[in-house]
Amino acid sequence: MQRFIRANKGFLMFLFLFGIFRTAVADWNPIPSGSMRPNLLEGDVVLVNRLAFDLKVPLTDIIVTHLGDPQRGDVVTFSSPTDGTRLIKRVIALPGDVVAMRDEQLTINGQPATYSQPIEATEPLAGSVVRALQLTETVGGVQRRIQVMPQVAAMRNFAARTIPPGEYLMLGDNRDNSADSRVIGLVPRALLIGRAERVLVSADMLGNWMPRTERFGMSLAR
């Protein structure tokens, strides 16, 4: 073992420093599902800023100090409060917000969301292709592109609730095909990993795996 370490100490040091960088500074996150369509596609790989919210002890989840707070509209990665799976969704409601959804329409702090004219699209779902509508949603001073699928059974309503301190309501941009806070509940701040900043690279994983070069470096800023 000692001989192996001496012979490979440079490579082992690289792996150690690389692990520190990925767990404390920046990371990348592949997009495996369509829950963030139309903004993130299956096969995108996004850059995650791990210093956006907290400074953590490298290689652990121990928080040293808070560096910032999520803002409404941020795309964030976090550990699911139900099973620890890493997820990526959009922050919709902050601590203290009163949020509700009725017939797909969001209301935040008494302000109903407004929506642009829908654009027809299609969505690959369960081995078939279904009709989808893409719209621009505006609420709480933030605009975002979302997608809905009127013909799909989905959770389109929830009663008004006040978000407690230290928790966040997350939704996928693909509203009718996302297991988000409507399923897993609110997300505690301690489970946040980082903010997704941009698409690093992308390939068509549902088709021929060709690179989608037009998406390379695409910003995810609100």
C-alpha atoms as an extended CHARMM CRD file, in Angstrom:
* protein
*
       222  EXT
         1         1  MET       CA              0.0000000000        0.0000000000        0.0000000000  PROA      1               0.0000000000
         2         2  GLN       CA              2.7910000000        2.4410000000        0.9040000000  PROA      2               0.0000000000
         3         3  ARG       CA              4.5110000000        1.6910000000       -2.4210000000  PROA      3               0.0000000000
         4         4  PHE       CA              1.2360000000        2.3700000000       -4.2680000000  PROA      4               0.0000000000
         5         5  ILE       CA              0.7610000000        5.6870000000       -2.4340000000  PROA      5               0.0000000000
         6         6  ARG       CA              4.3290000000        6.7990000000       -3.1710000000  PROA      6               0.0000000000
         7         7  ALA       CA              3.9690000000        5.8670000000       -6.8360000000  PROA      7               0.0000000000
         8         8  ASN       CA              0.6170000000        7.6360000000       -7.2400000000  PROA      8               0.0000000000
         9         9  LYS       CA              0.7860000000       10.4680000000       -4.7210000000  PROA      9               0.0000000000
        10        10  GLY       CA              0.3340000000       13.1320000000       -7.3980000000  PROA      10              0.0000000000
        11        11  PHE       CA             -2.8130000000       11.5060000000       -8.7440000000  PROA      11              0.0000000000
        12        12  LEU       CA             -4.1680000000       10.8370000000       -5.2470000000  PROA      12              0.0000000000
        13        13  MET       CA             -3.6140000000       14.4780000000       -4.2950000000  PROA      13              0.0000000000
        14        14  PHE       CA             -5.4650000000       15.5220000000       -7.4400000000  PROA      14              0.0000000000
        15        15  LEU       CA             -8.4130000000       13.2930000000       -6.4900000000  PROA      15              0.0000000000
        16        16  PHE       CA             -8.4380000000       14.7280000000       -2.9550000000  PROA      16              0.0000000000
        17        17  LEU       CA             -8.4000000000       18.3320000000       -4.1620000000  PROA      17              0.0000000000
        18        18  PHE       CA            -10.9740000000       17.5240000000       -6.8150000000  PROA      18              0.0000000000
        19        19  GLY       CA            -13.2740000000       16.0820000000       -4.1390000000  PROA      19              0.0000000000
        20        20  ILE       CA            -12.8620000000       19.2200000000       -2.0380000000  PROA      20              0.0000000000
        21        21  PHE       CA            -13.6930000000       21.4120000000       -5.0380000000  PROA      21              0.0000000000
        22        22  ARG       CA            -16.8200000000       19.4210000000       -5.9740000000  PROA      22              0.0000000000
        23        23  THR       CA            -18.2320000000       19.2490000000       -2.4520000000  PROA      23              0.0000000000
        24        24  ALA       CA            -17.4180000000       22.7850000000       -1.2970000000  PROA      24              0.0000000000
        25        25  VAL       CA            -17.0700000000       25.1280000000       -4.2820000000  PROA      25              0.0000000000
        26        26  ALA       CA            -18.7250000000       24.0100000000       -7.5110000000  PROA      26              0.0000000000
        27        27  ASP       CA            -20.3060000000       20.8790000000       -8.8870000000  PROA      27              0.0000000000
        28        28  TRP       CA            -22.1990000000       19.7230000000      -11.9330000000  PROA      28              0.0000000000
        29        29  ASN       CA            -25.5880000000       18.0960000000      -12.1360000000  PROA      29              0.0000000000
        30        30  PRO       CA            -26.9110000000       16.0410000000      -15.0740000000  PROA      30              0.0000000000
        31        31  ILE       CA            -30.5920000000       16.5060000000      -15.9090000000  PROA      31              0.0000000000
        32        32  PRO       CA            -32.1160000000       12.9950000000      -16.0920000000  PROA      32              0.0000000000
        33        33  SER       CA            -35.8060000000       13.8560000000      -16.5420000000  PROA      33              0.0000000000
        34        34  GLY       CA            -38.1470000000       16.3680000000      -18.1650000000  PROA      34              0.0000000000
        35        35  SER       CA            -39.3770000000       17.9740000000      -14.9290000000  PROA      35              0.0000000000
        36        36  MET       CA            -37.7380000000       21.3220000000      -15.7680000000  PROA      36              0.0000000000
        37        37  ARG       CA            -38.8040000000       21.5660000000      -19.3980000000  PROA      37              0.0000000000
        38        38  PRO       CA            -38.8170000000       23.8210000000      -21.3530000000  PROA      38              0.0000000000
        39        39  ASN       CA            -35.8210000000       25.4930000000      -19.6370000000  PROA      39              0.0000000000
        40        40  LEU       CA            -33.7430000000       22.4080000000      -18.8680000000  PROA      40              0.0000000000
        41        41  LEU       CA            -33.7720000000       19.3440000000      -21.0940000000  PROA      41              0.0000000000
        42        42  GLU       CA            -32.8530000000       15.7220000000      -20.5320000000  PROA      42              0.0000000000
        43        43  GLY       CA            -29.1350000000       15.4720000000      -21.3000000000  PROA      43              0.0000000000
        44        44  ASP       CA            -28.2180000000       18.9690000000      -20.0780000000  PROA      44              0.0000000000
        45        45  VAL       CA            -25.4030000000       19.1520000000      -17.5150000000  PROA      45              0.0000000000
        46        46  VAL       CA            -25.6340000000       22.2490000000      -15.3120000000  PROA      46              0.0000000000
        47        47  LEU       CA            -22.9750000000       24.0470000000      -13.2840000000  PROA      47              0.0000000000
        48        48  VAL       CA            -23.9470000000       24.2720000000       -9.5960000000  PROA      48              0.0000000000
        49        49  ASN       CA            -22.5200000000       27.0290000000       -7.4030000000  PROA      49              0.0000000000
        50        50  ARG       CA            -22.1310000000       25.3840000000       -3.9730000000  PROA      50              0.0000000000
        51        51  LEU       CA            -21.0700000000       28.6800000000       -2.3990000000  PROA      51              0.0000000000
        52        52  ALA       CA            -24.3290000000       30.4200000000       -3.3050000000  PROA      52              0.0000000000
        53        53  PHE       CA            -25.9530000000       29.6840000000        0.0540000000  PROA      53              0.0000000000
        54        54  ASP       CA            -23.5150000000       28.0700000000        2.4920000000  PROA      54              0.0000000000
        55        55  LEU       CA            -19.8500000000       27.3950000000        3.1430000000  PROA      55              0.0000000000
        56        56  LYS       CA            -19.5370000000       23.7610000000        4.1420000000  PROA      56              0.0000000000
        57        57  VAL       CA            -16.7030000000       21.6450000000        5.4820000000  PROA      57              0.0000000000
        58        58  PRO       CA            -15.3080000000       19.9000000000        2.3750000000  PROA      58              0.0000000000
        59        59  LEU       CA            -16.4890000000       16.3210000000        1.8200000000  PROA      59              0.0000000000
        60        60  THR       CA            -19.2980000000       16.7970000000        4.3770000000  PROA      60              0.0000000000
        61        61  ASP       CA            -22.6790000000       18.5280000000        4.7460000000  PROA      61              0.0000000000
        62        62  ILE       CA            -21.5410000000       20.4210000000        7.8470000000  PROA      62              0.0000000000
        63        63  ILE       CA            -22.3600000000       24.1300000000        7.4160000000  PROA      63              0.0000000000
        64        64  VAL       CA            -19.6430000000       26.5660000000        8.5260000000  PROA      64              0.0000000000
        65        65  THR       CA            -21.5330000000       29.7700000000        7.7440000000  PROA      65              0.0000000000
        66        66  HSD       CA            -24.3930000000       31.0880000000        5.6150000000  PROA      66              0.0000000000
        67        67  LEU       CA            -23.2700000000       33.0380000000        2.5460000000  PROA      67              0.0000000000
        68        68  GLY       CA            -26.6260000000       33.9420000000        1.0080000000  PROA      68              0.0000000000
        69        69  ASP       CA            -30.2700000000       33.0300000000        0.7110000000  PROA      69              0.0000000000
        70        70  PRO       CA            -32.2500000000       31.5890000000       -2.2040000000  PROA      70              0.0000000000
        71        71  GLN       CA            -34.2900000000       34.1000000000       -4.1540000000  PROA      71              0.0000000000
        72        72  ARG       CA            -37.6560000000       33.5420000000       -5.7850000000  PROA      72              0.0000000000
        73        73  GLY       CA            -37.0030000000       32.1840000000       -9.2730000000  PROA      73              0.0000000000
        74        74  ASP       CA            -33.6140000000       30.5840000000       -8.5310000000  PROA      74              0.0000000000
        75        75  VAL       CA            -33.0220000000       27.1200000000       -9.9600000000  PROA      75              0.0000000000
        76        76  VAL       CA            -31.5180000000       25.1100000000       -7.0990000000  PROA      76              0.0000000000
        77        77  THR       CA            -30.2850000000       21.6120000000       -6.3390000000  PROA      77              0.0000000000
        78        78  PHE       CA            -31.2240000000       20.0130000000       -3.0440000000  PROA      78              0.0000000000
        79        79  SER       CA            -31.6280000000       16.6920000000       -1.2860000000  PROA      79              0.0000000000
        80        80  SER       CA            -35.2020000000       15.4100000000       -1.2520000000  PROA      80              0.0000000000
        81        81  PRO       CA            -36.6920000000       15.5830000000        2.2610000000  PROA      81              0.0000000000
        82        82  THR       CA            -38.3240000000       12.1840000000        1.6430000000  PROA      82              0.0000000000
        83        83  ASP       CA            -35.4230000000        9.9920000000        0.5270000000  PROA      83              0.0000000000
        84        84  GLY       CA            -32.3020000000       12.1510000000        0.0550000000  PROA      84              0.0000000000
        85        85  THR       CA            -32.3210000000       11.9380000000       -3.7580000000  PROA      85              0.0000000000
        86        86  ARG       CA            -30.6740000000       14.9590000000       -5.3840000000  PROA      86              0.0000000000
        87        87  LEU       CA            -33.2960000000       17.0390000000       -7.2030000000  PROA      87              0.0000000000
        88        88  ILE       CA            -33.2790000000       20.2530000000       -9.2120000000  PROA      88              0.0000000000
        89        89  LYS       CA            -36.3150000000       22.5670000000       -9.1360000000  PROA      89              0.0000000000
        90        90  ARG       CA            -37.1910000000       26.2550000000       -9.0620000000  PROA      90              0.0000000000
        91        91  VAL       CA            -37.7370000000       28.2810000000       -5.8760000000  PROA      91              0.0000000000
        92        92  ILE       CA            -41.3220000000       29.5450000000       -6.0240000000  PROA      92              0.0000000000
        93        93  ALA       CA            -42.1100000000       30.6930000000       -2.4820000000  PROA      93              0.0000000000
        94        94  LEU       CA            -39.8450000000       31.9950000000        0.2930000000  PROA      94              0.0000000000
        95        95  PRO       CA            -40.2310000000       31.9000000000        4.0760000000  PROA      95              0.0000000000
        96        96  GLY       CA            -43.2010000000       34.1010000000        5.0510000000  PROA      96              0.0000000000
        97        97  ASP       CA            -44.8660000000       33.9370000000        1.6270000000  PROA      97              0.0000000000
        98        98  VAL       CA            -48.5000000000       32.8900000000        1.3300000000  PROA      98              0.0000000000
        99        99  VAL       CA            -48.8230000000       30.7120000000       -1.7640000000  PROA      99              0.0000000000
       100       100  ALA       CA            -51.6780000000       28.8250000000       -3.4240000000  PROA      100             0.0000000000
       101       101  MET       CA            -52.4400000000       27.1550000000       -6.7570000000  PROA      101             0.0000000000
       102       102  ARG       CA            -55.8580000000       26.8620000000       -8.3750000000  PROA      102             0.0000000000
       103       103  ASP       CA            -56.3880000000       25.3420000000      -11.8110000000  PROA      103             0.0000000000
       104       104  GLU       CA            -52.6260000000       25.6690000000      -12.4820000000  PROA      104             0.0000000000
       105       105  GLN       CA            -52.5780000000       29.4050000000      -11.6310000000  PROA      105             0.0000000000
       106       106  LEU       CA            -50.1970000000       30.4390000000       -8.8510000000  PROA      106             0.0000000000
       107       107  THR       CA            -51.0200000000       33.1410000000       -6.3190000000  PROA      107             0.0000000000
       108       108  ILE       CA            -48.2560000000       34.5490000000       -4.1010000000  PROA      108             0.0000000000
       109       109  ASN       CA            -49.0250000000       36.9830000000       -1.2960000000  PROA      109             0.0000000000
       110       110  GLY       CA            -52.4370000000       37.7080000000       -2.8050000000  PROA      110             0.0000000000
       111       111  GLN       CA            -51.0280000000       38.4410000000       -6.2760000000  PROA      111             0.0000000000
       112       112  PRO       CA            -52.2950000000       36.0560000000       -8.9830000000  PROA      112             0.0000000000
       113       113  ALA       CA            -49.8120000000       35.0650000000      -11.6560000000  PROA      113             0.0000000000
       114       114  THR       CA            -50.3620000000       36.2530000000      -15.2130000000  PROA      114             0.0000000000
       115       115  TYR       CA            -49.6340000000       34.1260000000      -18.2750000000  PROA      115             0.0000000000
       116       116  SER       CA            -48.7050000000       34.8400000000      -21.8770000000  PROA      116             0.0000000000
       117       117  GLN       CA            -50.4640000000       33.3220000000      -24.8500000000  PROA      117             0.0000000000
       118       118  PRO       CA            -49.5240000000       29.6250000000      -24.9770000000  PROA      118             0.0000000000
       119       119  ILE       CA            -47.2760000000       28.1650000000      -27.6440000000  PROA      119             0.0000000000
       120       120  GLU       CA            -48.0760000000       24.6530000000      -28.8340000000  PROA      120             0.0000000000
       121       121  ALA       CA            -45.4200000000       22.0310000000      -28.1110000000  PROA      121             0.0000000000
       122       122  THR       CA            -45.1000000000       18.2810000000      -27.5920000000  PROA      122             0.0000000000
       123       123  GLU       CA            -43.7210000000       16.2700000000      -24.6880000000  PROA      123             0.0000000000
       124       124  PRO       CA            -42.2650000000       12.7310000000      -24.7060000000  PROA      124             0.0000000000
       125       125  LEU       CA            -44.0650000000       10.9140000000      -21.8940000000  PROA      125             0.0000000000
       126       126  ALA       CA            -44.2250000000        7.2190000000      -20.9990000000  PROA      126             0.0000000000
       127       127  GLY       CA            -43.2230000000        6.0580000000      -24.4660000000  PROA      127             0.0000000000
       128       128  SER       CA            -45.5990000000        8.3560000000      -26.3190000000  PROA      128             0.0000000000
       129       129  VAL       CA            -45.8290000000       12.0000000000      -27.3090000000  PROA      129             0.0000000000
       130       130  VAL       CA            -48.4690000000       14.2440000000      -25.7290000000  PROA      130             0.0000000000
       131       131  ARG       CA            -49.6520000000       17.7770000000      -26.4030000000  PROA      131             0.0000000000
       132       132  ALA       CA            -48.0550000000       20.5020000000      -24.2760000000  PROA      132             0.0000000000
       133       133  LEU       CA            -48.4170000000       24.2660000000      -23.9210000000  PROA      133             0.0000000000
       134       134  GLN       CA            -45.5140000000       26.5970000000      -23.1290000000  PROA      134             0.0000000000
       135       135  LEU       CA            -46.2070000000       29.9490000000      -21.4480000000  PROA      135             0.0000000000
       136       136  THR       CA            -44.4450000000       32.7800000000      -19.6670000000  PROA      136             0.0000000000
       137       137  GLU       CA            -45.5760000000       32.9920000000      -16.0360000000  PROA      137             0.0000000000
       138       138  THR       CA            -45.1950000000       36.3000000000      -14.1660000000  PROA      138             0.0000000000
       139       139  VAL       CA            -45.7170000000       36.4970000000      -10.4000000000  PROA      139             0.0000000000
       140       140  GLY       CA            -43.9390000000       38.1050000000       -7.4680000000  PROA      140             0.0000000000
       141       141  GLY       CA            -41.8150000000       40.2200000000       -9.7780000000  PROA      141             0.0000000000
       142       142  VAL       CA            -40.3080000000       37.1690000000      -11.5230000000  PROA      142             0.0000000000
       143       143  GLN       CA            -40.8780000000       35.8020000000      -15.0220000000  PROA      143             0.0000000000
       144       144  ARG       CA            -40.2010000000       32.2550000000      -16.1110000000  PROA      144             0.0000000000
       145       145  ARG       CA            -41.0890000000       29.9000000000      -18.9490000000  PROA      145             0.0000000000
       146       146  ILE       CA            -43.2500000000       26.9810000000      -17.8790000000  PROA      146             0.0000000000
       147       147  GLN       CA            -44.9490000000       24.0630000000      -19.5690000000  PROA      147             0.0000000000
       148       148  VAL       CA            -48.3300000000       22.4510000000      -18.8980000000  PROA      148             0.0000000000
       149       149  MET       CA            -50.0040000000       19.3820000000      -20.3610000000  PROA      149             0.0000000000
       150       150  PRO       CA            -53.8110000000       19.7580000000      -20.2150000000  PROA      150             0.0000000000
       151       151  GLN       CA            -54.5230000000       16.1470000000      -21.1560000000  PROA      151             0.0000000000
       152       152  VAL       CA            -52.3570000000       14.6520000000      -18.3830000000  PROA      152             0.0000000000
       153       153  ALA       CA            -53.7010000000       13.9470000000      -14.8900000000  PROA      153             0.0000000000
       154       154  ALA       CA            -51.7230000000       16.1780000000      -12.5130000000  PROA      154             0.0000000000
       155       155  MET       CA            -51.8320000000       18.1080000000       -9.2190000000  PROA      155             0.0000000000
       156       156  ARG       CA            -53.0860000000       21.5190000000      -10.3480000000  PROA      156             0.0000000000
       157       157  ASN       CA            -54.4570000000       22.7790000000       -7.0340000000  PROA      157             0.0000000000
       158       158  PHE       CA            -53.3040000000       23.3120000000       -3.4750000000  PROA      158             0.0000000000
       159       159  ALA       CA            -54.7970000000       25.4420000000       -0.7200000000  PROA      159             0.0000000000
       160       160  ALA       CA            -53.1750000000       28.6600000000        0.4770000000  PROA      160             0.0000000000
       161       161  ARG       CA            -50.3770000000       28.0850000000        2.9650000000  PROA      161             0.0000000000
       162       162  THR       CA            -47.7960000000       30.2520000000        4.6840000000  PROA      162             0.0000000000
       163       163  ILE       CA            -44.2150000000       29.0940000000        4.1900000000  PROA      163             0.0000000000
       164       164  PRO       CA            -42.5760000000       28.6910000000        7.6210000000  PROA      164             0.0000000000
       165       165  PRO       CA            -39.1380000000       30.0950000000        8.5000000000  PROA      165             0.0000000000
       166       166  GLY       CA            -36.2350000000       28.1840000000        6.9750000000  PROA      166             0.0000000000
       167       167  GLU       CA            -38.3070000000       26.3580000000        4.3560000000  PROA      167             0.0000000000
       168       168  TYR       CA            -38.9730000000       26.8030000000        0.6260000000  PROA      168             0.0000000000
       169       169  LEU       CA            -41.6240000000       25.7150000000       -1.8540000000  PROA      169             0.0000000000
       170       170  MET       CA            -40.1160000000       24.2330000000       -5.0110000000  PROA      170             0.0000000000
       171       171  LEU       CA            -41.8700000000       23.5190000000       -8.3090000000  PROA      171             0.0000000000
       172       172  GLY       CA            -40.6600000000       22.0890000000      -11.5830000000  PROA      172             0.0000000000
       173       173  ASP       CA            -41.0820000000       24.2800000000      -14.6580000000  PROA      173             0.0000000000
       174       174  ASN       CA            -42.8280000000       21.3290000000      -16.3300000000  PROA      174             0.0000000000
       175       175  ARG       CA            -45.7700000000       21.7360000000      -13.9770000000  PROA      175             0.0000000000
       176       176  ASP       CA            -47.7300000000       18.6170000000      -14.9200000000  PROA      176             0.0000000000
       177       177  ASN       CA            -44.7280000000       16.2630000000      -14.9030000000  PROA      177             0.0000000000
       178       178  SER       CA            -42.7610000000       17.1100000000      -11.7670000000  PROA      178             0.0000000000
       179       179  ALA       CA            -42.5310000000       15.4460000000       -8.3440000000  PROA      179             0.0000000000
       180       180  ASP       CA            -41.8700000000       18.6790000000       -6.4420000000  PROA      180             0.0000000000
       181       181  SER       CA            -43.1460000000       20.2760000000       -3.2140000000  PROA      181             0.0000000000
       182       182  ARG       CA            -46.6600000000       19.1470000000       -4.1270000000  PROA      182             0.0000000000
       183       183  VAL       CA            -45.3590000000       15.5860000000       -3.5920000000  PROA      183             0.0000000000
       184       184  ILE       CA            -42.2810000000       15.7700000000       -1.3380000000  PROA      184             0.0000000000
       185       185  GLY       CA            -43.3460000000       18.7560000000        0.7760000000  PROA      185             0.0000000000
       186       186  LEU       CA            -41.4590000000       21.9310000000        1.6080000000  PROA      186             0.0000000000
       187       187  VAL       CA            -37.6550000000       21.8730000000        1.4680000000  PROA      187             0.0000000000
       188       188  PRO       CA            -35.6880000000       22.8960000000        4.5970000000  PROA      188             0.0000000000
       189       189  ARG       CA            -32.7620000000       25.2340000000        4.0230000000  PROA      189             0.0000000000
       190       190  ALA       CA            -30.3360000000       22.6690000000        5.4470000000  PROA      190             0.0000000000
       191       191  LEU       CA            -31.0450000000       20.3870000000        2.4560000000  PROA      191             0.0000000000
       192       192  LEU       CA            -30.0650000000       22.9630000000       -0.1750000000  PROA      192             0.0000000000
       193       193  ILE       CA            -26.9180000000       22.0970000000       -2.1460000000  PROA      193             0.0000000000
       194       194  GLY       CA            -26.4110000000       25.0470000000       -4.4580000000  PROA      194             0.0000000000
       195       195  ARG       CA            -27.7470000000       27.2810000000       -7.2090000000  PROA      195             0.0000000000
       196       196  ALA       CA            -27.6470000000       26.1270000000      -10.8300000000  PROA      196             0.0000000000
       197       197  GLU       CA            -25.9140000000       28.8800000000      -12.8060000000  PROA      197             0.0000000000
       198       198  ARG       CA            -25.7230000000       27.7020000000      -16.4170000000  PROA      198             0.0000000000
       199       199  VAL       CA            -25.7420000000       24.7390000000      -18.7830000000  PROA      199             0.0000000000
       200       200  LEU       CA            -22.2080000000       23.4400000000      -19.2130000000  PROA      200             0.0000000000
       201       201  VAL       CA            -22.8150000000       20.9290000000      -22.0120000000  PROA      201             0.0000000000
       202       202  SER       CA            -25.8360000000       19.1990000000      -23.5160000000  PROA      202             0.0000000000
       203       203  ALA       CA            -26.5910000000       16.1240000000      -25.6060000000  PROA      203             0.0000000000
       204       204  ASP       CA            -29.8300000000       14.7590000000      -27.0360000000  PROA      204             0.0000000000
       205       205  MET       CA            -30.1880000000       11.7490000000      -24.7280000000  PROA      205             0.0000000000
       206       206  LEU       CA            -33.7080000000       10.9720000000      -26.0180000000  PROA      206             0.0000000000
       207       207  GLY       CA            -32.5170000000       10.8780000000      -29.6090000000  PROA      207             0.0000000000
       208       208  ASN       CA            -29.1170000000       10.2570000000      -31.1480000000  PROA      208             0.0000000000
       209       209  TRP       CA            -26.9240000000       11.6830000000      -28.3360000000  PROA      209             0.0000000000
       210       210  MET       CA            -25.6690000000       14.4130000000      -30.6550000000  PROA      210             0.0000000000
       211       211  PRO       CA            -24.2890000000       17.4820000000      -28.8410000000  PROA      211             0.0000000000
       212       212  ARG       CA            -26.7130000000       20.4260000000      -28.6050000000  PROA      212             0.0000000000
       213       213  THR       CA            -23.9840000000       23.0300000000      -29.0030000000  PROA      213             0.0000000000
       214       214  GLU       CA            -26.4810000000       25.9110000000      -28.9860000000  PROA      214             0.0000000000
       215       215  ARG       CA            -27.1000000000       25.1420000000      -25.2870000000  PROA      215             0.0000000000
       216       216  PHE       CA            -23.4290000000       25.0850000000      -24.2300000000  PROA      216             0.0000000000
       217       217  GLY       CA            -22.8360000000       27.8470000000      -21.6530000000  PROA      217             0.0000000000
       218       218  MET       CA            -26.4900000000       28.9320000000      -21.5890000000  PROA      218             0.0000000000
       219       219  SER       CA            -27.2310000000       31.0770000000      -18.5250000000  PROA      219             0.0000000000
       220       220  LEU       CA            -30.0030000000       30.1040000000      -16.1020000000  PROA      220             0.0000000000
       221       221  ALA       CA            -30.2160000000       33.5770000000      -14.5730000000  PROA      221             0.0000000000
       222       222  ARG       CA            -33.7360000000       34.7160000000      -13.7520000000  PROA      222             0.0000000000
